[in-house]
Amino acid sequence: MAVNGSTEFDVNATPEQVMDAVAAIEDLPERSSAHQSAEVESRYDDGRPKRVRAKVSAAGLSDTEVTDYVWDGLNSVTWTLAESAVQSVQVGTYTLTPTDTGTHIKLDLEVGVKVPLPGFVLKRVLKGALDTGSKSFKKYVESR
């Protein structure tokens, strides 16, 4: 079973600053309580992360996930699950739109697990991930 959702928010930062914050993979544990560690396994020629390995814990499940990142300039970044013992799907996208005072961000996220979980638990995991990806990320970006 997979669930998806989205949220939108504004940050007082340029699209360049937002993308630099996304690329700061080693700081994931600082801005996401679900991440115990995160490291970049490979990078694109411009230095942006290509493949990331992270240890995560949510809904009482611990996992090592590997995600692949695809960058579209300053317009969007998408990460897609490549390996996981627990998750069956994870696809997230930040879509950026410059504003007069910073950047408007839309976060789309889909998550699913291989183990049976009640739907309300999986929806709670999704809500937590959306909150972390918006509220915690906004704080992180604006504090850099």
Salt bridges, closest charged atoms under 4 A:
GLU8 OE1 - HIS104 NE2 2.64
ASP10 OD1 - HIS104 ND1 2.79
ASP20 OD1 - ARG48 NH1 3.09
GLU26 OE2 - ARG43 NH2 3.61
ASP27 OD2 - ARG144 NH1 3.98
GLU41 OE2 - ARG53 NE 2.40
GLU65 OE2 - HIS35 NE2 3.80
ASP68 OD1 - ARG51 NE 2.66
GLU83 OE2 - ARG51 NH1 3.63
ASP108 OD1 - LYS106 NZ 3.55
ASP131 OD2 - LYS127 NZ 2.88
ASP131 OD1 - LYS135 NZ 3.79
GLU142 OE2 - LYS138 NZ 3.03
